[in-house]
Structures are given as C-alpha cells and as structure tokens.
Amino acid sequence: MQTDMRDRLIVGLDVPTLTDADRVVAALGDTVSFYKIGHQLAFAGGLGFARELAGSGKKIFLDMKLLDIDNTVAKGVENIARMGMTMLTIHAYPKAMRAAVDAAAGSGLTLLGVTVLTSMDDGDLADAGYASGARDLVLKRAAQASEAGMGGIVCAPTEVTEVRALARPGMALVTPGIRPAGSDHGDQKRVMTPGDAIRAGSTHLVVARPIAAAPDPKAAARAILDEMAAA
C-alpha cells in the first residue's frame, strides 16, 4: 500500500544547504520518490541539485511561484521544462497562467496554480489589500486555473473539497499545510493531517519539516505513507 502512495507524497527539501538536502535524500533512500525544491534551496545551488535528482529518477516539484510579465514567465517555463522537472508553481493570475500553459505545451511539465499561501488567513489578505477572504479568493483562482488549462492547483487541505468541484477532471490538487497529529503547525495556518487530506480529495501532499527535521526521516515518511494508504 505504501508503494501506491510514493508518487503522492512530496517531501519538501526546505533546508539551508545542499549538504543538508543530500543528507535528507540519502536518509530517505527509496522510501520517497518525489521532492519539492523551493526558494531557500534553489538559491543555494538547488537548481543543479534538482537536475541531478531528476536524472537519478526522482520526480521534482520546483516551487518557484512564478509571476511576471507574460514573456518573462513564458521564457522561464520553457527553460524549466527542459530541466526535466515534474511540477512547477505559477501564482494563479490569469495572464501569467495562460502564458505558462502556452510555453509548457507538449513538454509533460505539470503547471500548478498557487491560490492563496497556506500561511495566510483572512486577516493577512486584508492587510495585503484584498477585499476577499481566503476561501473566496482560493475558489476564484482555482476556477481561473482550470479555465487557463493548468495541470493542477495548490491549495490548503481545508479547501480541497470545494476546489475539486471547480477543477477539470484529472487536475492535480497539491496540498501543503500537512501536519501529522500532534506536530507543531509552525507558520502554517490552514492545516490538516495526512489521512484527512487524502480523504478530502488531495492528490498530492507536500510535507517538509515533519519529515526533513525528524530524528529518523525514513521512519517519519513511512508513518505518513501508512496513514495515507489507510485513508
């Protein structure tokens, strides 16, 4: 049963150095097949590391959250597609998503629209000048991502059931903010356990600190895979 979930568990390599990242990957071995690389590691040599992992057969979710003028987004997506990445995040603004979809056509790269960061709640959005609360903005951007032809959506697990109703069939629903029962939420505000997220309809779970910072990362990953399989 764990094997069935290996491609649905994405371990976030949210660590400061390549040495730390290599240590996590080595500790996890064949238990994990999918990794996320974000800004922290990308700016410490992580883009080359992403290529190496992809070359070794691992799947890579490059979490760059691109947002820029259309041409810049398109050229970035074209180069990332050539790197052999599996997933890439784009902030879910309609023009940026349409440019990214055109650039990724035929490449096999799955583009994910980022709705609202899981570290943000209604108060944070109000501070940023948004009139909508988190739920309404997530649903609006999820619908726009589906209309733009994106391959998936990133949202909090607490919103995944409603987002599923707006998504095209086959779209990936990738949920960060996953915390095993009893673990520290850290800076995440809209969270759910691995089992509950699977039951809610998440296709992929992103888990970083609960695995990467665990005393035994492999045991932590296996426990989460077991919970996912049981769900």
Secondary structure by P-SEA (a helix, b strand, c coil): ccccccccbbbbcccccaaaaaaaaaaacccccbbbbcaaaaaaaaaaaaaaaaaacccccccccccccaaaaaaaaaaaaaacccbbbccccaaaaaaaaaaaccccbbbbbbcccccccaaaaaaacccccaaaaaaaaaaaaaaacccbbbbcccaaaaaaaacccccccccccccccccccccccccccaaaaaaacccbbbbcccccccccaaaaaaaaaaaaaac
